Amino acid sequence: MYIARGQFWVAYSSSHLIKTKEYAVMKLVLLVVFLLCRFVAFSQDTTCGIIWDEPILLSDTIHNAHLPEIVCVGDDTVHITWLSLARFGTSDLRLPYCRSVDGGTTLQRPTELLPDSIAFPGYANAPKIAAWHSNVYVFFQGSTASDTPIRMVKSTTGGSTWQNPVDISADTTGPPPFTPTVLGDTIALSYVRRGVISPRILRSTNAGLTWESIGTNLAVTYWFALTQQTSLASLHLVQRGSAGVGETEYRRSHDLGDTWMQTETISTKDSHSSLEMAIAAEDTLLVAAWRDGKYGCLGPLGCSIITRRGITRSDSTFWEPERTATETPRGYAPSASLKRERLAIGWVDERSFFTSHAGLRVSSHGDTTWCPAVDVTPTTDYAVVSVDVALSTKAIHVVWTQNVAPSPSTFRNFYRRGRFITTGVDERVEYPFTALLGQNYPNPFNASTRIPFRATGEGKVSLKIYDVLGREVAVLVEEKRDVGEHATLWNAEGLPNGVYHYRLISGSRVETRKAILLK
């Protein structure tokens, strides 16, 4: 290479030279083309590290379709079912089902789980789906008539083949079942028993071979989930309380519904009702969601969707503050899915009296770090009436019902997949923990109480007790603690009754809460 007349030259081949300016222009053009291609490829379908595929029509064009339900097993298998009705009546007996075995890249053609040779009165009402490894369960009511048993169709081959439907509750009346949940061979779902106002639980501990009816003193409607912590299996539920305006209540059972721990009100007690709840759980992490009007409503139904994250322990649950999933208070009918601490919340996003979309929001760490809300439906005028979500470590899967032009009474079901650009626990972006001090339990307490807290991992953690005059009366923690959730026991034996304050210092975070000693 050499310099001539103030210009820099570089050898291109044995017989060609290209000026540096021309070379720079070529590089700039190539860079612009590359960025433009990336912009075209990702600008319309990428939000917060999610690449959205085009929506896929699930249902046929003959029958009205409603209430799609979706679950994931691992990263590759997706199971979907929905309610199918004749366009101008309810004479259709079908129970449609379809699946994907390649993580949602392709969907297999829908099949019918109720063959013509099996006669049921009415249609398959409000189907619900649950799955655990190769076992897949679809629950439904045979018709909308009273005293109709809940029926189950089961596959032990991951949806490849299906057994004949069986009745699992001979004494059912009222509405169809809510939120079935499965953990290993244990299955639980709610139902209304004939002659009993409050719903009960149908439970199987042998993968659906036999069923028993359990549960008393439960709310009128509730939603629940199962988790396994070491050798302890817990059944969690959220329900709308019956007192006052009806706040969100949480209950937990260590014996799968035979007995329940003390009820906790987890929504702010105010003049606004909690409605349409959802719950998702995995290991020690628990997230509840519900519709609430405390931050305003922008439509007949659309209000804020509130979430609250809980960390479960063997004898208590530590609840973090409420968070709002909706950026605009116009959501209803939430659904929730949790996978490896990534949370997805879906809801019907009410835009006007006649128009609604499918809203979605994803958090990368429980519900502590929200991505922007996403409208997963095409940007046209229509009415979405239900949304359901399911997570794998590689993608988020969404199904919804919307009306289809030209008839406002014609409804179809759709599926859409959002692929995570970074997948898996080791690859995803980790967000730092912030210190958070939980409420002591029980409170008021007699002699001893448990105080949960979270440490940032930034140096020493200090947790001290003070009386109402600000005098230090106990030092519970004064040492370095690993990042994450902890708890300590405060024995107040010998101290007088009254109000005490306990203060947590971890890193740059300082928090104080109140405890009441009442002997």
Secondary structure, 3 states (H helix, E strand, C coil): CCEECCEEEEECCCCCEEEHHHHHHHHHHHHHHHHHHHHHHHCCCEECCEEECCCEECCCCCEEEEEEEEEEECCCEEEEEEEEEECCCCCCCCCEEEEECCCCCCCCCCEECCCCCCCCCCCCEEEEEEEECCEEEEEEECCCCCCCCEEEEEECCCCCCCCCCEEEECCECCCCCEEEEEECCEEEEEECECCCCCCEEEEECCCCCCCEEECCCCCCCEEEEEEEECCEEEEEEEEECCCCCCCEEEEEECCCCCCCCCCEECCCCCCCCEEEEEEEEECCEEEEEEEEEEEEECCCCCEEEEEEEEEECCCCEEECCCEECCCCCCEEEEEEEEECCEEEEEEEEECCCCCEEEEEEEECCCCCCECCCEECCCCCCCEEEEEEEEECCCEEEEEEEEEECCEEEEEEEEEEEEEECCCCCCCCCCCCCCCEECCCECCCECCEEEEEEEECCCCEEEEEEECCCCCEEEEEEEEECCCEEEEEEEECCCCCCEEEEEEEEECCEEEEEEEEECC
